[in-house]
Amino acid sequence: MVGCDLTSQGGIASVVKCLYSEAERTGTVDYTLVKTTDYKHGTRLTNLLVFAGCLLRILVAMPSTDIVHLQASSHVSFYRKHLVFFLARLWRKPVVWHLHASRFSEFFIMAQGIRRRMIDVAFRSSDLVLVLCDLFRTQLAESYGLKNVQVLRNPIASATPGRSASEAVVRREPA
């Protein structure tokens, strides 16, 4: 999974923490999280170095990787993940995009020119595109003619009876 620094407090980090926690708890998925930025020390230079390290880790891991799961937002986040997408396609790996953009319509739906072409190629060539709600699914499918878009609402960690909050189970938000 390629995503953000887990020390951040944003939405993508929260989702990744829940997914990672559940995968560790159940042992059903074995994956490596590769961060593309450094939230706490995130100068431009530091983030460039972190991303270079990310690409190196991905290049080393790609031959034994079964699937590439990209956690992306808009703008720079999308462009970083697009480069990873390109590497995954070179290795003919299945790719899942998981979009968390707060400016979803502005960035993806109203895109023009080269950005629109990049989005079109990335999503059309991927195995699955996950969005957060039905509206985003409809907009993306209609704007790009995609059939591989599905909704995956953000998971939330919640304590269950007989378990402490630290043993929380990931639950999907109600529709």
C-alpha positions as CSV (number, residue, x, y, z in Angstrom):
1,M,0.0,0.0,0.0
2,V,1.4,3.4,-1.0
3,G,0.1,6.3,1.1
4,C,0.9,9.0,3.5
5,D,2.9,9.2,6.7
6,L,0.8,7.6,9.5
7,T,1.8,10.3,12.0
8,S,-0.4,12.8,10.2
9,Q,-3.9,13.4,11.4
10,G,-5.6,13.5,8.0
11,G,-8.3,11.3,6.5
12,I,-6.1,9.1,4.4
13,A,-3.9,8.4,7.4
14,S,-6.9,7.5,9.5
15,V,-8.2,5.1,6.9
16,V,-4.8,3.5,6.4
17,K,-4.4,3.1,10.2
18,C,-7.7,1.3,10.4
19,L,-6.9,-1.0,7.4
20,Y,-3.4,-1.7,8.7
21,S,-4.8,-2.5,12.2
22,E,-7.4,-4.8,10.9
23,A,-5.0,-6.6,8.6
24,E,-2.6,-7.2,11.6
25,R,-5.4,-8.3,13.8
26,T,-6.9,-10.8,11.4
27,G,-3.7,-11.8,9.6
28,T,-5.6,-12.0,6.4
29,V,-3.5,-9.6,4.4
30,D,0.2,-9.3,4.3
31,Y,1.2,-5.9,3.1
32,T,3.9,-3.2,3.3
33,L,3.0,0.4,3.8
34,V,5.3,2.7,1.9
35,K,4.9,6.4,2.8
36,T,5.4,9.1,0.2
37,T,5.8,12.1,2.5
38,D,7.1,13.0,5.9
39,Y,4.3,14.7,7.8
40,K,6.3,15.9,10.9
41,H,9.4,17.1,9.1
42,G,7.8,17.9,5.8
43,T,10.0,20.4,4.1
44,R,10.1,20.3,0.3
45,L,13.6,18.8,0.4
46,T,12.7,16.2,3.1
47,N,9.5,15.2,1.2
48,L,11.5,14.9,-2.0
49,L,14.0,12.6,-0.3
50,V,11.2,10.5,1.3
51,F,9.6,10.1,-2.1
52,A,12.9,9.1,-3.7
53,G,13.3,6.5,-0.9
54,C,9.7,5.4,-1.5
55,L,10.4,4.8,-5.2
56,L,13.5,2.8,-4.4
57,R,11.6,0.6,-1.9
58,I,8.9,0.1,-4.5
59,L,11.4,-0.9,-7.2
60,V,13.0,-3.4,-4.9
61,A,9.6,-4.8,-3.7
62,M,7.8,-4.8,-7.1
63,P,8.9,-8.3,-8.3
64,S,7.3,-10.0,-5.3
65,T,4.3,-7.6,-5.0
66,D,0.9,-9.1,-5.7
67,I,-1.1,-5.9,-5.9
68,V,-0.4,-2.1,-5.6
69,H,-2.9,-0.2,-3.6
70,L,-2.6,3.6,-4.0
71,Q,-4.1,5.9,-1.3
72,A,-4.4,9.2,-3.1
73,S,-5.9,12.7,-2.7
74,S,-5.7,15.4,-5.3
75,H,-2.9,17.6,-6.7
76,V,0.6,16.6,-5.6
77,S,-0.7,13.4,-3.9
78,F,-2.2,12.2,-7.2
79,Y,0.9,13.0,-9.2
80,R,3.2,11.1,-6.7
81,K,0.9,8.1,-6.9
82,H,0.7,8.4,-10.7
83,L,4.4,7.8,-10.9
84,V,4.0,4.7,-8.7
85,F,1.1,3.6,-10.9
86,F,3.4,3.8,-13.9
87,L,6.0,1.6,-12.2
88,A,3.3,-0.9,-11.3
89,R,2.0,-1.1,-14.8
90,L,5.6,-1.7,-16.1
91,W,5.6,-4.8,-13.9
92,R,2.1,-5.6,-14.9
93,K,0.8,-5.6,-11.4
94,P,-2.8,-5.1,-10.5
95,V,-3.5,-1.6,-9.3
96,V,-6.2,-0.2,-7.0
97,W,-6.7,3.5,-6.6
98,H,-8.3,4.6,-3.3
99,L,-9.3,8.3,-3.7
100,H,-9.8,10.6,-0.7
101,A,-9.8,14.0,-2.3
102,S,-11.6,16.7,-0.5
103,R,-11.7,18.7,-3.7
104,F,-12.8,15.6,-5.7
105,S,-15.0,17.3,-8.3
106,E,-12.6,20.2,-8.8
107,F,-9.6,18.1,-9.4
108,F,-10.9,14.9,-11.0
109,I,-14.2,15.8,-12.7
110,M,-13.4,19.3,-14.0
111,A,-9.9,18.3,-15.1
112,Q,-8.8,19.4,-18.5
113,G,-5.7,19.0,-20.8
114,I,-2.8,16.8,-19.6
115,R,-4.2,16.3,-16.1
116,R,-7.5,14.9,-17.6
117,R,-5.4,12.6,-19.8
118,M,-3.3,11.4,-16.9
119,I,-6.4,10.7,-14.8
120,D,-8.1,8.9,-17.7
121,V,-5.1,6.7,-18.4
122,A,-4.5,5.9,-14.8
123,F,-8.1,5.0,-13.9
124,R,-8.9,3.2,-17.2
125,S,-5.8,1.1,-16.9
126,S,-6.3,0.2,-13.3
127,D,-8.2,-2.8,-11.9
128,L,-10.3,-0.9,-9.4
129,V,-10.9,2.7,-8.4
130,L,-12.4,3.2,-4.9
131,V,-14.2,6.3,-4.0
132,L,-15.9,7.4,-0.7
133,C,-19.5,7.9,-1.8
134,D,-22.1,7.1,-4.5
135,L,-21.9,10.7,-5.9
136,F,-18.2,10.4,-6.6
137,R,-18.7,7.0,-8.2
138,T,-21.4,8.3,-10.5
139,Q,-19.4,11.5,-11.4
140,L,-16.2,9.5,-12.1
141,A,-17.9,6.8,-14.1
142,E,-19.9,9.3,-16.2
143,S,-17.0,11.7,-16.7
144,Y,-14.5,9.1,-17.8
145,G,-16.7,6.2,-19.0
146,L,-15.4,3.9,-16.3
147,K,-16.9,0.6,-15.2
148,N,-14.3,-0.2,-12.5
149,V,-15.4,2.4,-9.9
150,Q,-16.7,1.2,-6.5
151,V,-17.7,2.8,-3.3
152,L,-15.7,2.0,-0.1
153,R,-16.8,4.2,2.7
154,N,-14.3,5.2,5.3
155,P,-13.8,2.6,8.0
156,I,-14.0,3.7,11.6
157,A,-12.5,1.9,14.6
158,S,-15.0,1.2,17.3
159,A,-14.8,-0.8,20.5
160,T,-17.0,-3.8,20.6
161,P,-18.6,-5.3,23.7
162,G,-16.1,-7.1,25.7
163,R,-13.1,-5.4,24.1
164,S,-11.2,-2.2,25.0
165,A,-10.9,0.6,22.6
166,S,-7.3,-0.5,22.0
167,E,-8.7,-3.8,20.7
168,A,-11.1,-2.0,18.4
169,V,-12.5,-3.7,15.4
170,V,-12.7,-1.8,12.1
171,R,-16.3,-1.2,11.1
172,R,-17.6,0.5,8.0
173,E,-19.6,3.7,8.4
174,P,-23.3,3.3,7.7
175,A,-24.4,4.3,4.2
